[in-house]
């Protein structure tokens, strides 16, 4: 497969929704930034697409976590895994709005 051929674009509405849900669920300040990057992997034994989550805060180290699926397939359970990996104890109800269109 050649780079640039048949490349699908990430779902920008899903990315915005995920970032907002995480920001709200983690009760982050306006100075905190949640990042999402959808990456394609062409290496052997690598999932074809992964979403990399990042959390940037001025008063704490950068946090990162990967989910091996495209942003459009991210669920509330996936976001719970991200929050837990980052050391946050977030209730499922705080993440349930991920499926709601805004």
Secondary structure, 3 states (H helix, E strand, C coil): CCCCCCCCCCCHHHHHHHHHHHHHHCCCCCCCEEEEEEEECCCCCCCCEEEEEEEEECCEEEEEEEECCCHHHCCHHHHHHHHHHCCCCCCHHHHHHHHCCC
